[in-house]
Amino acid sequence: MNTLTQQAQLRQKLSARLEQLRTAQQKPQLDAIVTHCEINERQGVGILLQRIGEQNQDILTIRSHNLYDGVQDFGKFNFCLKHDSQNQFYILNRVSQTLKGHQIRRILSVPYFTDDVLSTIALKDLYDVPLCTYLMDDQNIYARNIPDRYIRELLAKSDLCLGISRELCQAYQQKYQVQFWWLPPVIPGKFIQPQSQLLSSDRLATQRGIIVGNIWSPAWLNRLRGLTRTTSIPLDWYGKPNRNWLKFEDHELQQDGITFRGYLPEAELVAPLRQAPYAVVPTGAGDDDDDRPEIAKLSLPSRISFITAAGNTPILVVGRRDSVAAKFVEEFEIGVVCSYDANEFQDAVEYLCSAQVQQIMRSRIAELASALSADGIGEWIWNSLAHGRPINTRFENLKPRHQNLTAANQRLPRFKQKLTDASVIITLNEVTEKHGTGALVNRIFAGTPRVFSIRSHNHYGADHQFGDVSIQLTQGSCTRHQAFQNILNALRGCTVARAFCVPYAPDDLISSIAVKELFNVPLGTYIMDDQNIVVKSIPDPLMLEFLSKCSVRFATHPELRDAYEAKYNLKFWLLPAIVQETLINRTLHQPKPELVASKTGVLIGSIWSKNWFEMLQQATQGANIHLDWFGHNQYYWLKESLESIRQKGITSHGILPEPELAEQLKSYPYVIVPTGTLDERDDRQELSRLSLPGRIIFVMATAGTPVIILGSPKTGAARFVQRFGIGTVCDYDAEQLRAAVEHVTTPTVQRQMREQALAAGPQFSAVGIRDWIWNSLAKGEPSDQRFEQLFPDLPDEVE
């Protein structure tokens, strides 16, 4: 082809493109909305998006799937684009050809699938217009439906990021270091019920509740059917679930106490909702069988806004206490939470159907309702997008106020469930994911029915999402008689089947002894950290009395077990810091070459000593290595800025959720764990000698990444790494650290350590651990020897 012909073809293409641009300029500018499926009344995302675009007809939508037979009556133009390739140029061309010259002025993306993200990125690249990303459900942290690299690019190109719950905003903000803002589900202003509507006593006496919308798991529905069947409490269900995967027969469901009423448009649903004493919102159970943790932990169901703002109806959340739905309901005191236990469910319904509770809760709901109005929400989003942040703090500052309530109605009667055959679990402080002990307690006892949780202190702002009933009870300097009376008062109306204590303070032991003596039940203990041998927090006489009353005693590792057995001449058994089954690694991974080349490792978890951290910084800087730090970085002793720390080779990334952290760890060539030196440099010898940081087991079981212990080879941490051959130990010395890094990054050593971690890791799975520990308590010894046989002897332990 000659030059003149090529130039002619180029002129033709340029002319055609200019014509397209002239045509496009004559077309109205459109708002592009990207989501996963048809925007209609049959699912919550569609309903919310209709509210957002209600006053705007100039809308073009792109979806990746047809889940409702292609039915959509929203927007001026709509396209279904499911990509056959993830090649950037292919997608750019496909999106460009599909839109055929439409003018786009701004973009709202609500992604659920990778194709949604890819289409959004293509739109942003093609049109270079403002982009708002609104995450309504998690698809990347607990659910792994969209790869990190695409979410990272999407958020980097977004001019405004919104999340449907505070928890979702916090999780994504922490992971991607991008500012998120809260936008809860909203409802049309015409449905708002600004005045509380009280029901007749006859209506309350029926105890007939309502379910609104979809139930997102067959397991959730089956558990709920069990409750209504056992208690004979009737429920009416209004919704249009996908019967292809949520299978049930209407007549069988009704025999179990749930009458399926089918779908009603919102305008018609308001009336039965306002006549219901309460609405049931099922969530996951929080145990090994929980099949939808991504919905429970990060998503705020849109039906909650409709139930409260339109129905003025109190809510009963059934399932996880740590679910977003449960936290929202308890924060605003507009309902209660119970587990999938028939007695608890019955107690909760009776409580909600009392006239006093109805009056107070409905007044609080009415006060909240106007804040959830969708009127003007479309313009709020677009104006916020134009500013790159919310134009006001309408949602960010949404908190319970109770301003319009009389003094007599400001305090709800306490919802205290009268548990039957309760499992009393005693801890030092809040059971929360914010610290290792809390996470481990939750992992071990998850799914235990009828848990009465007693803690002696609040150290995390009362963030405690554990137990069907929970109280904070400080025994302090009170007499033994008064301590027993305190326990009697707390457990009044309950019967107790068993008790378990994770002791850290004298109060924990005193409360445990009281439960044991008053109810004559088996008591077990799990010593996670020493508080008596090196650390002198618990006096010897009290510890001896407590241990003597325990039917079974556990410790996290052999060194801790042996120390307590030697001192008290009582048998202890092993229970290491087990790991969630879904995170267990069963594949041999290799580190990223670029991280190996740059000698970049990772530092995870909490830092328990100022001296350890200062020595770590000096060693890291001297060894000329870099560490990415994933963990808590706010300490009273840490006066140095994170930027100053970064300049010394340690970059802080904050706390990551465990699923994301496990994935990140697999890419690194080594993990650093600072421990004590057991000499004059060590300011926390009590932790060094007998503690085993759970993060070491987490790394071994979820990633297999080699571990470098800094400190003495005699610490529990060092001995664990040596015992399983998954790493090495060195002092806080730059040369030694550099040599340790060189050693573990040698290909043969790296592979060998990862293979040994791969062999040992699955044995630390938490699967079945709840039943194992309760069966062990009943037997007075481990129900099997899985952990006793797990720890191989070290050379100095062999006689």
N, C-alpha and C positions, 0 to 999 in steps of 0.2 A: 504494500500500500504506500503510495507516494505522499509527500508532505502536503500537497494541496488537498488531497482527498481527506487526510486526517484533520486538517484545519476546517474543512467543510462540515465534517461530522461533529467536531467540537462546537462549531457555531450553531448547528442544529440543536445539540443538547442544551447549550446555553440559552438559546431562544426558548426552548420548551420549558426550561426551568424558570426563566423570567416570566413566562406566561402563567406558570403555576403560581408564582409569587403574586402576580397581579390579580389572579383569580382569588387567591387566598385572602388578599388584602380587602377584597370586596365582601368576603364572608364575615359574619359576626364572630367576635372572639368568644371562645368557649372555655368553660372550666372543665378540666379533665379529672375524672374520678376513677382510680384504679382499685379494684377489689377482686376477690376470688371467685364470686359467682353472681348470679342474677340479683339485682336489687329489687326486692319485692317484700310483701308482708309476711312471707313464710319463714323468715329467720331474722334473728335479732340485729345482725349487721345491716341487713337490707332496710329494716325499719329505722335504725338510727341514721343511715345515710339519706333516707327519704326526708327525715326531719331536717337534716342539715341543708338539703337542696330544695326544701319545700317552696321557697319564694323565688327560685332561680330556674328558669327554663332553658337557659343556654348552657346545657351540660352535655358532655360527651363522656361515656363510660367505657372502660376496658376491663374485661374479666378473663380469667384463665380457664374457668370451668363452667359447664352447664350442669347444675345440680337440681334444677327445678324445671326441667323440660324447656329451658330457654325462655321462660315467661318473665318479662320485665316490662313495666310500663312507666319507667322513670328515665328522664333525660331525653334530649333531642336525638342523639345518636348513641348506639351501643354496639360494641364489637366483642367477640370472643376470640382471644388470641392465646393459644396453647403452643409454646415454642418446641420445636423438634431438636433444637440445638441451643447451647448456651454461648455460642460464639457471638461476640459483641457486634461485629459488623453484620452478621446475619440478622440479629434482632433489630438493630438500627434500621436496616433496609426494610424489614417486614413491618415494623411499626410505621415507618414513613410511608410505605405503599398503602397500608391499611387506612391511614388518616387522610390520604389524598388531598393534601393541601389545606386541611382544616387549620384555622388559627387557634392556638392554645394560649391563654393568657396566664393560667396558674394551674397547679396540680395538687390534688389531694389523694394520697395513697394510703390504702388500708390493706396491707399485704398479709396473705395467709400461706401462699405458696411461692416457691422460687420464681416461677414465671411472672408473678405479680411484681416482684422486686425488679426483675430484668426489664419488664415493660416500663416501669416507673423510671428506671435509670435511663432507658432509651429516650423517653419523653423529655426528661431533663436535659440530656445531651443534645437532642434535636432542637428544642425550642428555647433553652436557657431562660426559663421563667421560674418564678418562685414555687417552691415545692414544700408542702406540709405532709409529714408522715404521721399517721395516727394509728398507734398499735392498740387494737381492741382485744387481742388475745396473744399470748406468748407462742411464738413459733420458732424460738431459737435457744432459749435457756433451759427450761425443763423439757419442752418439746424441741426436737432437733430437726425440724422440717426444712429450715432455710439455713444454708451454710453461713458461717461467720463472715467470710470475705464479702458476700453480697449484702448482708445487713450492714457491715461496716461502711461499704461504699454508699449504700442508700442513705444512711444517717449522715455521712460526711457531706453529701450533696443536698441534704434537706435544710431548708431555711427555718423550719419550725418543727419540733418533735413533740407530739402529744401522746399520752397514755391513758388508758381507761381506768386505771387505779393508781393510787399512790405507790403501792408495792411494785407494780409493773414499771412505773417511772423510775423508781429507785434502782431496780435490778438492771435495767438497760443503761441507765445513766452511769452506774458503777462499772458495768462491763465495758462500755464503749466510750466513756468519758465525754458524753454529749449531753447537753442540758435537755431534760424532758419536763413537760408541764402536764398537770392533771386536768383532764376533761372527762368527767363521769358521764354515764348515760343520761340523756335528758328526754323529756316527753313534751308533747304539744301543750301549750299553755291552756288550751280549751278544756283539757282533762284535769288540770290541777285542782285539787280539793284543798283550799286554804283554811277551811274551818274543820275542826274535829267533828266526826260523826259517830255518836254513841249508839250502840246496838241495844235492843231490848234484852231483858234478862232471859226471856224464852229463847231468843236467838243464841245467846251465849251458852245456854244450857245444852244445846245440841252438840256443842264442841265440833261442829262440822267445818273443816278447813278447806282451803282451796290451793290448787297448784296452778301456776300460770307459766306457759311457755314450754320449751323443750327440756327433757331430761337427757343429759349428755353421755350417759353410760348405762348399759344394761345392768351392770352390777349395782348402780345406785338405785335403779327402779326395783330390782329384786329385793334389796335390803329394805326399801321403803314399804314394799308389799308385806314383808315379814312383820313390820311394825304395826301396820293397820290391821293385819290378820290377827295378831296376838292381842291387841288392845281394843279392837272393835271401834276404833276412832275413824269416822268416815271422812273421806276427802273427795272433792270434785276437781277433776283435771281438765283444764282448758288449754289446748295446744294443737299443734300439727306436727308431731314428730315424724321422722323418717322411719316408716314401718319396715323398711328393708333391713335395717340393722337393729332397730329397737323393736323387737318382736314381742307381741302380747295379744291375747284374745280378750276382747272387751268384756265378755261375760265372766271369764275367769278373773280378770282384774277386779270386776265389781264384787265378785265373791270374796275377794281379799280386802274389800273396803274402799277401793278407789274407783269412782265412777268416771269413766272417760266421756267428756262432753264434746270433744272435738274442738275445732277452731272457731273462734269468734273474732270479728274485727274489733279493734280497740274500742271504738265507740260503744259497741254492744257489751264488751267485756267489763266495762266500768261498773255496771249495775251489780252483777253477781260478786264482783270483787269487794264492793263497799258493804255488802251484806255478810261477808265472811268474817268470823271473829279473828282469824289469823290466816296467813299464807305460809305454806311450806316451801322451802328452797333446799333441795337435796344437794349435797356435795360428796366428795370422796370420803372414805373412812379413815384415811391416813395410815393404812397398814400396808403390808406387802402386796395385797391384792388391789391396791388403789390404781386404777387403769388410766385416770385422767388428771395427774397431779398438776399439769400445766394450766388447766382451767381453775382448779381449786386454789392454787397458791398465788396466781398473779392476775386473774380476771375478775372483774366486778360484773356479775350478770346484769344485763340491761333490764330484766324483769324486776329487779329490786327497786329501781327508780320508779317504774310504773306502779308497782304494788304500793309503794309509800306515797308518791305524789298524787296519783290518781285515785287510789283506793282508800287512803288513810287507814291502811290495814297493818297491824303488827305482824312481824315476821318470825318464823321458827326455822332457823338454819339447822339442818340435820347433817351431821358428819364432822368434818375437820374443824377444830377450833382455830387452826392457823390459816384457814381459808380467808380470802379477801372478803367474801360475803359475810363470814362470821365476824371478822374484825370491824367491818362497816356497821353491822347491826349493833354490836356491843358498844362501839365508840359513841354512836348517836343514841343509844339506849332506846331503840325502836323495835326490839325483839329479844329473843334469847337463842341460845345454841345448845343442842344436845347431841349425843352420839346415837348410833343405830342400836340402841338398847331400849326394849319395850318399857321398862319401868321409868327410865329417864324421859322417854317420849311422852308417856302418860303424865308425868309430873309437869313437863313443860307446857303441855296443852292445858292442863288444869290451871296453871299459873297465868297463862295468857288469857284465859277465859274468865278470870276474876274481874269484877266490875271496876275495882280500884286501879288495877294494872291497865285495863282498857282505857280508862279515862286519861291516865298520865301519858301512856304511850301514844295515843291518838293525838293528844295535844302537842307532843314533841314532833310527831310526824308532820302535822299541819305546819309547824314552824319551819321545818326543813323543806317542805314541798315547793315553795316558790323558787328556791335556789336551783331546782332541777328542771325548770321550764326551758323548753327548746325554742321559745320565741326569740328570734333574732340570732340564733346560734350560728347560722350560716355566715352572716355578716361578721359575727364575733371571730370566727375562725379565719375568714379572709382578711379582715383588718389586722388580726394578730399576725398572720403570715406576712402582711406588708410591713409590719414593725419588727418582725423576727422574734417576737415574744408576746405573751398575752397582753391585750390592751388594758386589762384590769386584773385584779386579784380575786375575781368572783368565785373561782373554784379553789385556787391555792389556799385561800383563807377560810374555806368552808369548814366550820367546826360547830359542835353542839353549843347552843347559846342558852336555851330555856328561858328566854327573856319574857315571854308572854305567859308564863305559868305562875299561878299563885304560889305563895310559899308552901301551902299545904300539899301542892301537887308537884313540887320540884324533886321529891325524893321517892324513887320507886321502892316498893317492898323488895327485899332481897330475894332473888330467885335461888333458893337453896334446895337442890335436889336431895331427896332422901334416898341415898344409894343403898341397895340391897347387895350383900356379899361384896362389899367394896374392896378394891386393892388400894391400900394406903401407901403412897410413895413419898418419901421424905427427902428433900434436897436442901442445900444451903440457900440457893437463890433461884431466880427465874429460869425455867427451862426454855431456852431460846437458842436460835442458831448463831447468836452473837458470841458464844464462847463454846469451847470444845466439850466441856462437861454437859452442858445443856443439849447440844446436838447428839451426843452419845446416849444420854438418858432417853431422849425422844426416839432414837433409832431402836434401842433395845425394847422399850415398852410400847412402841407404836401399835395401836389396835387392841390394846388391853381394854376390856369393857369395864365400866364403872370405876374409874380411877379417881380417888380422892387425893389431890396433891397438896402437900404441906411444905412450905418453904419458910426458913427462918429470917431471910433478909431479901430486900430488893436492891440489886446493884445495877439493873439495866432498865430503869424507868418503868418498872412493873410490866415490862413486855414479857408476859407469861402466857403461852398458848398451849397449855398441857393440862390434861385431866378434865373430867366431866364436872368436878367441883374443885376449886383451888382456893387456898387461903394463905395468907402470910401471917405466921405466928411466931413471935419472938418470946422465948421463955425468960430470957434475961436472968436477973438475980432472984427470981421468985422461988419460993420453997417447992420441994418436991410435991407436996400436997396440992399447991396451987397449979403447978405444971400439969398434974393429972387432971385437975378440974378444967383447965384450959382445953385439954384434948377432949374431955367429955362434952364440953360446951360446943366445940367445933363439930364433933361427930354426932351430935344429938339427932336422933331419928334415923340414923344409918346403922346398918349391920356391917361388920368387917369380916372378911375371909382371910386376909393375909396382909403383910406389911413388908416393905423393902426400903432400905435407907442407903443413900450415898453420902457418907459423913464427911463434913469439913469443919464443923463447929460443934461445941458442946450442946447447943440447943437442938441440933439434929438428933443427937443420941438420946437426950432427955425425952423428946417427943416420941421417938421410936420405942423406948422402954415403956412409956406410958401406954401407947397403943397395944404393945405386946401384953402388958399386964392387965389392962382393963378389958380387953376383948379375948384374951387367951388364944391368940392366933400365931402361926409360924411367922418368924421374922428373919429376913435375909439382909446381908449387907454386901456392898460392892465398893472396895477401897480403890479409888482411881488415883488418888495422890496421898502421900504420907502427911498426916497431921498429928503424929504422936511420937515417932521414933527420932527422926532428925528434927522435924518441925514439932514444936511443943504446944500446938494449939489446943489439944484435948488432953486433959489430965489422965494419968495412968489408971487411977481407980475407976473413973467413969468409963474409960475405954475397955477395961477388963470386964466390968459389969455388963456393958453393952454386948461385947463379943460373946460372952458366956451365954447370953440369952438368944443369940442368933442360931437358927437351925442350919444355915449354910452361909459360908463366908467366901467372897471372891476378891481377887486382886488382879491388876492388869498385866503383870509380868512376873517372871520368876524371882527377880531380886526383891521386889516388894513383898511377894508371898513369903519368901524365906525369912525376911526380916521380922515379919509379924508372927510367923510360926515360932521362930526362935524366942521371941520376947514373951509371948503369951501361951505358948505350949498348946495351941489350938489349931485344928486343921483348916487350911485355906486352900482354895482351888483357883484355877486360872480362868479368867475371862478377859481377853484382850479387847482393845478398842476396835470393834468390828466395823465393817464398811457396808453401805447400802448395796444390795445385790445387783441392782441395775447399773452400778458404776464399776463393777468388777471387770478388770481387763483380762481378756483371754486371747490376745493377739500380741505377737512380738513386734514392737514398734522400734523405729530408728529415729534418732534426733535429726532435726533439720541441719543440713550441712553448714548453712551460714551461721547457725548458733554454735556449732562445734568449732568452726574456724575462728569465730570472734571470742571463744571461751566464755560465752554467755550462759549463766545458770539461773536458777530461780531460788528465791527465798520465800517460804510460805509460813503462814501462821503467826501467832503472837510472839513478841519478844519480851521475855520475862525479867530481863536485867539490863540496867543502863550500862554496866561494865561490859557485859557480853556484846552489846550493840556497838559500843565504842571500839572494842577490840576487833569486832567484825569489820567495821569501816576501815580501820587501819590496815588490816590484813588484805582486804579486798583491793584497796587503793595500791598497796605495795605490790600485790601480785599482778596488778594490771588486768583484772578480770571485771566483768560486769554482771550484776544480778538484777533480775526483775522481781520485785517484791509484791506478792499477793497476800495481803493480810491486814489486820488492824494496825493503823499507824497513828493513833491518837493516844499518847501516854503523858502522864503528868510530868515525867522526867525528860521527855523529848522536847527540848527547847529549840533545837535546830530546825530550820525550814526544810521542807521536802526537796526544794531545789538545791540547797546546799548538800543534802544527802546524795542527790542525783549526781552532783559533780564529783562525788567520791566513789561513784561506781554503782550505787544502789538506786534504782528507779521504782518508786512506789506506784502501784496500780490499784490500791484499795482491796476490798474484800470481793471475791467472786463467789457466786453460788457454786456448790460442790460439783454439779454436772459440768459446768464450764471450766472450773479449775482442773478437773480430771482430764479434760481434753487438752487444755493448755500444757499441762505437765508432760504429756507424751512427746512434745516437740523439743524439749530441752535435754541437753546432755548430762546434766547433774542438778541435784537439789542440795542446797546448803541448810543445815539445821544447827544453829548455835546452842551450845549447852555449857555447863560449868566446867571450870578447870580444876576444881577441888584443891585449890591452893590459895595463897594470899590474895590473888587477883579476883577470886570468886566471891561475889556479894550475895549469891543465892545458892549456897551449898545445900540447903534443905531441899531445893528442887532438883539439883544436879544428881544427888546420890540415888534417890529412889523413885524418880519420876520417869515415865516413858511418854514422850509427846505423841499423841495420837496421829499427828500429821505424818509421822514416819510410816506407820502402817497404811495410812491413806495413800501415800505416794506409791508404796510397794504394790498395793492391791489394785489401784486404779490406773497406774501409768507404767510402773516398772522402772522408772527413772533412777539411776544410781544416786545414792545419798552420801554426802560428805558431812560427817559430824565434826564440828569444831569444839574442842575441849578435851577433857580427860578420857582416856580409853576405859576408865572404870565406871563411867556413868551408865545408867540404864539404857540411855539412847545408843551409846556406842556399842554396848554389848549386844543389843538387838540387831544392829546392822552387821556386826561380826558374826552373830549366831546364824543369820540367814544368808550371809555372803552377798549382800545387796549394796555394798558401798565400802567406804573406808573412813578412817579417823585421823585427824591431824590437829595440831595446836593452832592457836591464834597467831600464826607466824606467816609472813608473806611468802617466804621461800617454801615452807611446808605446804601452804595452801596451793601455791602454783604447781608444786610437784603432785599434789593430790588430784588437781584438775587434769594435769597431763596424764596421770595414771588412769583415771576413770574414762577419759575421752579416747584412750587408745582403743581402736576398733574391736580387738579381741576381748579386752576387759569389759568394754561397754556391752558387748553382746552377751558375755558370760553373766554379768550382773543382772541384765534384763531377763535372761533365761531363768535365773534363780528366783527372781521376783515373780516371774510368770508362773513358776511352779508352786510357790508358797502363797501368793496373793489370794487365789480363790478360796483357800481354807479359812480366810478371815471374813467371809461373807456373813451378812446379818440375816440371811434367809433362815426362817424358822427360829430365830433367837428368842422371840417373845415366849413361845411355848417351851423352849428349852429351859429358860431361866425359871419359869413358874413350876415346871415339872421338877426341876432340881430342888427348888425350895420345898416342894411337897415330899421329896425323897430324903432330903437332908444331905444330899451329895449330888454331883453332876449326873444328869440323866444319861450322859454318855461321856466318853473320854476324848472328845474331839480336840479340845484345847490342851489337855494334859499331855497328849502325844505330839502336839504341834511344835513345841519348843525343843530343838536339839541341844544337847549339852555342849558347852564350850570346853576347851582343853583344861582350864583350871577348875572345872566342875567335876571332872572325871577322877574318881579315886584310884 
